[in-house]
């Protein structure tokens, strides 16, 4: 049934398919390792954000926010944001700097803290709007679309089992497959 | 676009008096535009939002959900909220609605339950409810049945007639078979049958097969909250609006924000004032005005249209414009499962139960509802909001929980009644202004005690269902008083008496003979939580009634071919 829908679509709506293919190509180009560069954040801001995002979604035996290039996504979001949003984010970074120097006087940046200090700092801010903003952007950078600079090589989607195919066909998951198999077996059993 | 034909770009100049100016292009406005232009009238539809098309809709969660592409933007149109009329309202997001051509039908889930007989006569059957102004509709299910059928066949609804023993009578089967079952549907059906309930395939306004000139669903999964790039979701954008445009008598004027309905000395509407994309003020002349702007924006526009002649707002001699706001109740019971459900694939809901549509009066409260099971969150929203309780918000265990649970989480969703409480309302905020300088919508809302009891009752059933399923981990929160509305109902209620209602059963304002209101605001009761089907049935019926009045000459000399 879905197959018939796709065939019809190919005949009637080539431009929709072309647009989808274009999106796929863009994603593949990004996935192929097109060099990422910063266009908005300063190198020191980016280093701090990268370290913070790597604590929120760490690199373990599987890739984390750092491998997904979350900081490059955040850089792009900020570059394309409205001035009031940019100002708000600058305020977020300033507040984080202030809190860090209160907690660890005479430190110059978040990356310069020891691993233990970084964790201690994050624990101390986890109920603040600044943390919520960073967590939001990090999650978007890990699980967003590669064409936006997020989720490089689709590492986030691979980790959670999300198949970003343009179409799917039933059965979709374990329990509907099981249900359909039982129905089929039941029908067979009813035969004389 | 070959199969669907070109859309004729008919343009009217604002100074040219058209037959109908329709405010809003959503569930009702789209239907009325099509029906009236097909009947031969000249129609201009004014829509706040942009006219997007299938090729504009993306498989992109961040852009669609978090950059406000399809819905109202609270930074431009702030809303305020208070729980009671004694409180001062504070600025916060309190309403969500579609703000594109097609309105909420572009991003909705497309659950298309008909109302049952009880929804129209609950007052007669159940008696008065203290603290609510529960009354019967001036029309019955039987009056609306032909129009429910018309919706199903005109826009394309998938379902299985007769599958629910609780269904009201119908004159025709669905035009399309149900969509394929998902894991939540399979789990839900098996558990419901164990409990002796009556699960049935969900009626959904999404094409399960090719229908007329549109392609069937390809199960991409970017469905609720997203626009359908295949046109398989039966939004007004994909169905009636192109048909209206093809008549050559209908202009869809997007990015046009109506701020006033003007009237003449005789008390008749003369047209609508609106801001165009550049925020320039314009005036569209029309012989009649139909407002289909949703249950929040319709009363707001009437209240904004006050004049010396109508000092309390237009069509508000009853004082009821904006009152009896109803959101529907919505409680959820979550669970995780051992195996992947992959609910991110395909459209959202595949099985429903209506065993609790009418609750036993002996329970001591009035209401009822329906249950379904689903998981409607894409990766980002899931990771931010839907981990099991106690999961950390960051670190290796956060990452682990996101990875383990994304494909394995689902919830039973309880949809239920809201009682019409007079104090629950949309009014103009005295302080907060929108980006056009107009007073923002102030929401006053406190769930009626019966609504919370109904929600709790249904939530207990949802938990029973999960107990009868293979769920591993289960959690829920007790129903809380709502402070945010998506279903916007009841604010310009229909009725026979001008002192107790805003419009009559023809959707005609009691106070203004050439002004009609048709959308969720027309509702007298809330139904059980899936209002769009009824909004569209009302719109098809309203089109018939309005056409009859126009042919009788009650709306001035209109451009009907039969009259020229």
Interface residues (C-beta under 8 A of the other chain):
Chain A: X1 X2 X4 X5 X6 X8 X9 X12 X13 X15 X16 X19 X20 X23 X55 X56 X57 X58 X60 X62 X64 X122 X126 X135 X136 X139 X140 X142 X143 X144 X145 X147 X148 X150 X156 X157 X159 X160 X161 X162 X163 X164 X166 X167 X168 X169 X170 X171 X172 X173 X174 X175 X176 X178 X179 X180
Chain B: X1 X2 X3 X54 X55 X58 X59 X60 X61 X62 X63 X66 X180 X181 X182 X183 X184 X185 X186 X187 X189 X190 X208 X209 X210 X213 X215 X216 X217 X218 X219 X220 X221 X229 X230 X232 X337 X339 X340 X341 X342 X343 X344 X345 X346 X379 X380 X383 X384 X393 X394 X395 X396 X398 X399 X402 X403 X406 X407 X470
